[in-house]
């Protein structure tokens, strides 16, 4: 599990400003396409500001969770030019 966690954080760290990935896309890139929920749990525990967790959204285009609150996540994405449902 530690390797998967490291992979998730590495992938999310590389998401550029103005882009998003879904939890499922991150899970697939990290090596387990069925682990979208695990990606969410990993990101929920991350408080490193260098890892832009707010750039990971649900597959249906909705925000999903964020450990600093949905309002903050939406605000950050809008400031980066992302239109969110």
C-alpha positions in Angstrom: 0.0 0.0 0.0 2.9 2.4 0.7 4.1 2.2 -2.9 0.5 2.9 -4.2 0.3 5.9 -1.8 3.7 7.2 -3.1 2.6 6.8 -6.7 -0.7 8.6 -6.1 1.1 11.6 -4.5 3.7 11.7 -7.2 1.0 11.7 -9.9 -1.1 14.4 -8.3 2.0 16.5 -7.7 2.5 16.6 -11.5 -1.0 17.8 -12.4 -0.4 21.3 -13.9 -2.4 24.4 -13.1 -5.6 24.6 -15.1 -5.9 20.8 -15.4 -7.6 18.1 -13.4 -7.6 14.3 -13.2 -10.4 12.1 -11.8 -9.8 9.8 -8.8 -10.2 6.9 -11.3 -7.5 8.3 -13.6 -5.1 8.7 -10.8 -5.8 5.2 -9.5 -5.2 3.7 -12.9 -1.9 5.7 -13.4 -0.8 4.7 -9.9 -1.2 1.0 -10.8 -4.7 -0.1 -9.6 -7.6 1.0 -11.8 -10.1 -0.2 -9.2 -8.8 2.0 -6.4 -10.5 5.4 -7.0 -11.9 5.4 -3.4 -8.4 4.6 -2.0 -7.0 7.6 -3.9 -9.7 9.8 -2.2 -8.6 8.4 1.2 -5.0 9.1 0.5 -5.6 12.6 -0.6 -7.9 13.3 2.3 -4.9 12.7 4.6 -2.5 14.8 2.6 -1.8 18.4 3.9 1.3 19.0 1.9 0.7 22.3 -0.1 3.1 21.1 -2.8 0.6 18.3 -3.8 -2.4 20.0 -5.4 -5.1 17.6 -4.2 -7.8 20.1 -5.3 -7.0 19.1 -8.9 -8.5 15.7 -8.5 -12.3 15.4 -9.1 -15.0 12.8 -9.5 -15.6 11.0 -12.8 -18.9 12.7 -13.2 -17.2 16.2 -13.2 -18.3 17.1 -9.7 -15.9 18.3 -7.1 -15.6 15.3 -4.7 -14.1 15.8 -1.3 -11.3 18.0 -0.1 -9.7 18.1 3.3 -9.9 21.9 3.3 -13.6 22.0 2.4 -15.5 21.9 -0.8 -15.9 25.7 -0.9 -12.1 26.1 -0.9 -11.6 23.4 -3.6 -14.1 25.1 -5.9 -12.5 28.5 -5.3 -9.0 27.1 -6.1 -10.2 25.4 -9.3 -12.1 28.5 -10.5 -9.0 30.6 -9.8 -7.1 28.2 -12.1 -9.6 28.5 -14.8 -11.5 25.2 -14.3 -15.3 25.3 -14.7 -16.8 22.9 -12.2 -20.4 21.5 -12.1 
